[in-house]
């Protein structure tokens, strides 16, 4: 029987730009697998605007740390060879690799060009605020002199973008929509700010047939070159949704149905998430943003939050096969653009909610596990997360029964399966100052078994009654995961 798989986002925003991250991944591949991590989402592998760029200011799609461009041969994370070695080490350890694919924009152009634009209102991109089209000088020509046409001789010019945010001629910022034949914002994007096609830098124009062709060719090239197992698709609420459908379909046609896609579709409304899933015929998974905000709110409100509603409106509750559940990521960590970092007291409980249930594909954040760097460092919670990963790998199997019947104390049972010896568990979560307990049925076949709390929050041993029921305690504002230990206890 295949064991539960867990993904790890193997980076955080403030990693040191020491060009050694791929080496770290290679060195840790086996220990990640042993801890229960079966897949890693790695940061953008393409050359950014500098050797310190996190990869989201993408310069050259075909430079994976191979060419002397933007001040260095390696990317922030290392060289192409080191990347290939890391992926090989992951595969040897039995760990899948999903690479972060940034297709919304390009930055750090090699030359400026003069072209006509109209300026639009930053709060409503459908509203033109300039009286008539005018010329700007924009950084939009990409010739990649360091690569010299290897892998692709495609030269990017202003015709391949539909917007930019800087006029070098007048040294000013704004949102400038590029004018020309068939030039417009894509209509198949999020409608925040009227139209959210434009996000930053030089915005790629997916209405342009040559761009669709080039980007699909690149997608096939990078999947084959790196022999990766899937893509994490960045910022897809800003990218033509029909292109996302076409792109994923085309790559999958060459890489097979098991090639995995998870999209960053940062929209908290379930209906919009549902449309995105349906557009791609369920081919794409989405990070469960609605659940993330539920978890964040629970961490902020304490006992006032009704835990029975923790999954309300979430993707995992409504589209369980398409949900990638998570607690935090590089954008939600302190100081970043979507900051909504969970309060410490609730973090372990939040991870229990994504790791120990039957639905969803959970993702552990590197910053939560190993810690966050930068000017305001945050300690990692490896010791708090490891027993949950252990419980997911060895215990969280079989039929699930929920006991979501109290606003401050909820629980659920996983009955276990015969194929995995001593599997099964009972999870209890509390958000009050009083603590609590939950009477739950784990099965008459468990009668007389002595269960312990794998998180060691509660020290007692619980004996399962003859009728298969037991009362499982939980400390105040805490979580306990009860199960049969690897060795019998008296």
Buried (B, 14 or more C-beta within 10 A) or exposed (E): EEEBBBBBBBBBBBBEBEBBBBBBBBEBBBEBBEBBBBBBBBBBBBBBBBBBBBBBBBBBBBBBBBBEBBEBBBBBBBBBEBBBBBBBBBBEBEBBBBBBBBBBBBBBBBEBBEBBBBBBBBEEBEEBEEEEBBEBBBBBBBBBEBBEEEBBEBEBBBBBBBBBBBBEEEEEEBBBBBBBEEBBBBEBBBEEBBBBBBBBBBBBBBBBEEBBEBBBBBBBBBBEBBEBBBBBBBBBBBBBBBBBBBBBEBBBEEBEEEBBBBBBBBBBEBEBBBEBBEBBEEBBBBBBBBBBBBBBBBBEEBBEBBBBBBBEBBBBBBBBEBBBBBBBBBBBBBEBEBEBBBBEEBBBBBBBBBBBBBBBBBBBBBBBBBBBBBEEEBEBBBEBBEBBBBBBBBBBBBEBBEBBEBBBBBBBBBBBEEEBEBBBBBBBBBBBEEBBBBEBBBBEEBBEBEBBBBBEBBEEBBEBBEEBBBEBBBBBBBBBBBBBBEEEEE
